[in-house]
Structures are given as C-alpha cells and as structure tokens.
Amino acid sequence: MTQAKELEIIKMPESDTPLEPIIEWYNVARERANAPSYQIEAHYFGISLPRLRNIIDVNQFDNTQIELLDKHNIELNLAAGIAQKREYWDKMLTDDYLANLVKSSHRLTELYLTQKGDLVDIEDIMQVLIKEGYCSKVYQSRLSKKGRPNRKNQAQRFEAMLQDILRKIARGTVPSVKQTQVVFQAINQERDTAEFKQHWTSASLKISCPKSVELIENWDGN
C-alpha cells in the first residue's frame, strides 16, 4: 500500500471541535507523511498552513488538558490561542476561565487581553498582525481594488504611503512606531465606511487571520 493510500484511510476531522480526534489524526498522519517542512506537510494533507499551525500549537497539550478543552467545546483556533500563552496556562486551563471564555462574543480578544491586561496598544496588536500575515493580505486587497496610487497626486499620497508600509511589512520589515501609527490611522479613517469591511475585516481575512480581525474590530481607536 502506498503512503498516499495509507493517509487516505485516515480522514482528517473537518470540524474544529472536539480537539481529541484532530490531534489523534495529526499524530498518525504526520508520521506517515514525514514531510520536510510545515508548508509541504500542509500541502500534503490538503489543509491551510494557518490550520496546520493551529493543530501543532494545540498538540502541546497533554491528554488531560485536551479533555478539559473538549469539555467546554473550545474550538481549534481558540485552543491554539491558549496554547501560545503557556505562561498563562495555570489561569486559562481551568473550568471557570474556559466557561466564561466560551460565552464571550469576542473570545480571541478576551484571550489576548488576559495576557496584556490594560497595557494592550497598537504596537502589541501589530505584532499579532505580523504573525498572522495580515498586512500582506490587506496590501494585496488594496492593490487589487485601488491599484497602485500616484505619489504625485495629493489625493492619493496617503494611500501610496500606506501601501508602501504594508508592502514592506509583508516582506519582513519591522515597522517603526510612526509606520504602525499610519496603519492604524488608516483603519480609523475607514472604520465607518464600506472599505473597512472590504479591506480590513473581510470574510476571507476572518478565515486566514482571525486573531488580527477580531483585534481590529474591537480596537477602540486609541
């Protein structure tokens, strides 16, 4: 039996909960795939790289912790967020915390604020945007819908500066404080317009960059 045929026998769970069968599937499938990188592994399994990374994050939990998360119907994306904050597991992996978290309409934001307390600011949020590749997708969206702006046109000057910053971040440049402020100024300016949903919180962004979108949606503008 070929390796591909063996993997076909084990179907990847399509639902994001419960977590236990997802982790069981992954631990068997990854041994059989024996892929040299996560990108190849994700392609081999036919899943997105962000989903694979979430599974890998959740795979840090032991069986008891997985059972607790499943008890409260914590979905894969949220469980991955908890996994990334190992220093807060003592607080997060409790019945009280998970029961309250699962009731929240802004779960990822609540999770993030648990770590940051009242100290969250735009530079903290920018770190999440960078980690999820959010700026790259926003840049591609604006470039596709608006085209490349003309810097000599005063009306297009801000858009040109914004696209330049987003493009540089997408290519790995760490933004300065001023560049970060420009990005969030643009978010504020478009918050009450159709462009906010089109470029900053679209359905595709919610799938590929869920933490980023939720933080942007709930950012108070300060």
N, C-alpha and C positions, 0 to 999 in steps of 0.2 A: 504494500500500500504506500503511495507517495505521501510526502509531507503535507502537500496541499489537500489531499483526500482525507488525511487524518484530521486536519483542522476543520474541515467541512462537517465532520461528525459532531464537533462541539460548537454549538451555536452561541454566539455572543448574546447575552441578555439585552433586549432592546430598551427596556425600561431603566430609569435611573434609580429605582428602588425596588426591592431591597438590595443592599450592597453585597451581602454574602455571596450570592451566585455570580455577581460580576467579578468579584475578587477570585473566586474559585475558577471561573473561566479563564481569567487572565493568567493566573499562575501556571495553569496547564498549557495554555496556548503559547505563552512566551517561551517556554522550554522547547516546545516543538518548532516554533518559528526560528529561534536562535538568531534573531536579526542583529546586525552590527550597529544599528542606531535606532533611536526612537522614531525618526522620520520614516525609515524603511519598515519598522515594526507597525506603525500606524497604517502605512500603505498596504502592507501585507494583510492586516486584519480588516481593512476597508473601513476604518474609523478615522475621525479627525484627530490631528495632533493634540489640540486642547483637551479632547475627551480622553485620549490616552494618558496625558499628563495628570488629569484628574484621577484616573484609575491608579496610576503609580503613586500619587500622593496618598490616596486612601489605603493603599496596600501597606502603609507604615503601621496601621492599627493592628493590634492583636485580635484574636477571636472574640474575647470578652468585650472589647471596645466596639467592634463591628456589631455585635449583638445589641449593645446599648443604642447605637445609632439607628439600627433597624427597628428597634422597639419604638422609637419616636418618628419613624418614617423619614429620616433625614436623607435627602437626595444626594446623588453623586457630587454635583457641583458644590453644594453646601458642605458636604463632608470633606471635600478636598480643601475648602477654605479653612476648616478646622484643623486639618492635618498640617497645613502650612504654618500653623501657630503653635508649635509643640510646647513652647514655654507657658502656654495658657491652657494646656490640656486638663490640668487639675481642676480648673474652674469650668471649662467648657464641657468636659465629658462627665456631666452629672445629670441626673433626671430633671432637676429644677431648671438648669440652664437650657437644656435641649427642649424641654416642654415649652418654655417661654419663647425660645428662638423659633420654633416651628410655627408658632402662632403669629409671628411678626409678618407684616406685609413687605418689609424691607430687610430681609434676612441677611443678605450679604453685607449691607451697610451696618447692621447691628453687629455682625461678626467683626467687621473691620474696626468699629468704634470700641469694641471690647478691648482690643489691643491698644488703640491710641488714646482712649479716654476722651477728654476735651481738647486734646492737643492736635487733632487732625487739621491739616491745612492743605493748600493746593499743591505744595511740593510732595506731601505724603500721597495725595491722590495721583499725582503724576507718576510716582513710582509704580502704582498699580497699572496705570495706562501703558507704561513702557513694558511691564512684564507680560501683559496680555497682547501686545502688538496692536493696541487700539489706535495709536496715532497713525500708523501705516494705513490702516483701513479707512480712517477719516480722510487722510490725504488722498487716497485713491478715489474716494467718493466725491470729494470736492473737485478734483482734477477732471473726473468723468463728467460731472454735472455742470461745472462752471468753466472748464477749460483752463488754460494757463493764463493768468492775468498779466496785464501790461503794467510794469512798474512806473512807466512814464505817465500813465493815466491816473490822475489823483484819486478818482473814484475807486480804482482797483488796487491802490497802493497797499491798503491794509490786507486785502485778500492775498496779494503777492507775498507779503511778509509772513502771513500765517501759513500759507502753503510751503514756503521755504523752510520754516521752522518744523512743520510736521514732516516734511521730506527728510530733513536732517535727523530728526529723532528716529524716524523709521529706519534710517541707515546706521543707527547705533550711536549717534552723537548725544551725549548727556546734555540736556537743555540747561541754560543758565536760569537764574531767578527771573530775569526780565523776559526771556523767551517763554517760560512757564506762565508768566502773567499775561502775555499776549494770547496764549491758547485759551486761558480761562476768561479773558476779556471777550474773545470771540464767542465762547459758549454763552456768556451773559447777554451779549448783544442779540443772539439768535434764539434765546430761550423762549420767547413768546411768539415765535414765527414758525412757519412750516419747515424752515430749514433745520430747526433744532431736531425734529424727528427724522428728517431726511438724512442729515449728516452726522448727528451726534448720538442718537438713540434709536436707530432703525432696527427693524426686526432681525436683520442679518447680524448687526452688531450685538444684539442681545444674546444671540446664539454663540458667536465667536468670542465675545469679550463681555460676559455677563457682569463681572465684578465692576468693570470700568463703567458700564452703562448705568448700573444701579447707583454708583457713587456720584456720577454726573447728574442723574435725575434728582438726587437728594441733596446735592451741594446747595448751600444757602446763598451762594454768591459772594461770600466774604472770605 
